[in-house]
Amino acid sequence: MPNPPARLGLLTGSAVLGWGAGWMLVAGLWITPWANAQENRNAFNLLLRSTSRQALVQMQRECNLWMDQPLRIAVASISQQYGICIWIDRRIDPGQLVSLSSADQSATLGQQLDRLAQSTGAAGGLIENVYLIAPADCLARMQRAAVVLHGQLASKGQTTSNRSQPLEWPALTSSNELLRIILNNWNVESAVELPHDLFHAGQLPACSLATQISLLLGGFDLQAMLDREFGDDRQSDNRAYRSGVALRLKTQALDTVTQWQDWYQVTLSQPKVEHLHGQFPGEVLQRSPDGRWRVQGQTNLHWQVLASGLPPPERAGSSKPQRYSLEIQEPVPVEVVLGNLAKNFGWQLRWSDDCSVAQRNRLVQLKVENVTSQQLLEHVCQQAGLACSLKDHSASIRPAKSDSGVLNSPQ
């Protein structure tokens, strides 16, 4: 059963730490608004929709992920903390264990999600405002399928291409039932029948028809195309259409082509151009005489070029310490929690010889919000009946003077 994409609340202006089954830590900051790419020759570009732009802004947030938990749980936690919808393709095992160590240097949410996808042997990238984790040989093809369909709808003058609407489905929805939900929501007709599969309950944020149907069909190596005969020959052909249907889609095998072309008014430094040439060898990134950049390549190259129009992520000022929230949903030994915190914050953890093995193994389960790293350390230690001090990146742990061996229940 495929894992549903998760779309939950957005927490901004702070770093967030959380353990579920296994553990995970995420940290990030919000950034300033999108710098728009203007005078684009292709007015029908899916990547230039406002929903796409908002997602690209989110993907530039500073982020550090380290985890040891099933992919499904990791994706749900990341979605909740960063407000980015993530769709795991049906061919990717959502129950597989994902182990990521903390990144050595600062990175964006997009870079960290790419690292997450690659750790599963897959690849990742945006389709409009949904981050897709799919087999490496399918990702760019699925992204392009959505771009092509959206372009067809827009160039045909279909008002559908200007709309966005959310999508939601209950648990144990079959692949064909989900397809019918999409088609009915958009007042669209298609004769396709998909192989049987079941989906967990899930939802997508407000996005385009092209995005919704490309995510679903792409998992079956299919893509949707506009049936251009619909409308012109509707009255003369012998096919039966539902009354009031806005348009008809046909399906075909997922195209093996991964590249497409457009022009963008952005500023690219020479080091950035060289970096992109190295990251996407054989793809075209060329400045035209009118100053725009011609991009012919995979969708992820287009995203990278557009991201160059964004200002750098804001960093926390030195006069205002960064604040954190921590939720440990299931009891975890305090030694494990403190070890993970020390690794993330770069502390040297020093345990007093007076701390017994039993004290190190005491379980903690708590939820704290909007605290400094030192306050976070104190909250964890207090629940475990321990005392602590933090100085010059050295965290010292010792038994609390009032420790009687009996602790309050984890809260």
Summary of the structure (lengths in Angstrom):
residues: 411
radius of gyration: 24.5
end to end distance: 33.9
largest distance: 89.1
contacts: 1308
relative contact order: 0.13
helix: 30%
strand: 28%
